Amino acid sequence: MLQILLVVLWILVGLGVSLWLLMRFVRPWWLARNAETMRSAGARVPETIATPAPQLDAAQMQRAVEMQRSSRLSALQETIIDRFVQSGQLEAPEWERVRDRVVVVHDLLSREDAADLARMSADRQAAEPVVASVLAQSLSPLDTFEHIATLLPETQRPRLLGEVDHPLYSQLYVPAA
């Protein structure tokens, strides 16, 4: 029994380290690779439409990559919300009441985005020291959100509606009213 617990602990620690490595090293590489892919695809467009392609500087290319990331995150959020609604974790009348205010928190968000979601209904000035101290801890986006939410006054804390594990583990919250 003790051996099984040690193996499970070893696996959980390994997953935590893997997630940290992924967010720390792979994500910046992926964003740079994504910009290269967009540049190469953009270079082929003039051949197809017989019009010269606009030349983008680094800042414009970064903006294009961020727009693409935002679009993908939006599609992911819609998929997660659909999965949540289908799961039946919330009754229909309650869902109708909160559907326009639901926020989805997962580890593909940036830590700063997660912090902004956590303090949506909080006094921004009063929450700033809390946010700064939690962001300094280099936690995952989900942990960043949870830590900030627990440190806010109870009347300003977002309320957990539920969670889904597919397509990506996510928690759904509604900001304090």
HELIX and SHEET records of a PDB file:
HELIX    1   1 LEU A    2  LEU A   21  1                                  20    
HELIX    2   2 LEU A   22  VAL A   26  3                                   5    
HELIX    3   3 ARG A   27  ILE A   49  1                                  23    
HELIX    4   4 ALA A   58  SER A   87  1                                  30    
HELIX    5   5 ALA A   92  VAL A   98  1                                   7    
HELIX    6   6 ARG A   99  ARG A  101  5                                   3    
HELIX    7   7 ARG A  111  ALA A  118  1                                   8    
HELIX    8   8 ARG A  124  LEU A  135  1                                  12    
HELIX    9   9 PRO A  141  LEU A  151  1                                  11    
HELIX   10  10 GLU A  154  GLN A  156  5                                   3    
SHEET    1   A 3 VAL A 103  VAL A 105  0                                        
SHEET    2   A 3 SER A 170  VAL A 174 -1                                        
SHEET    3   A 3 ARG A 159  VAL A 164 -1                                        
END                                                                             
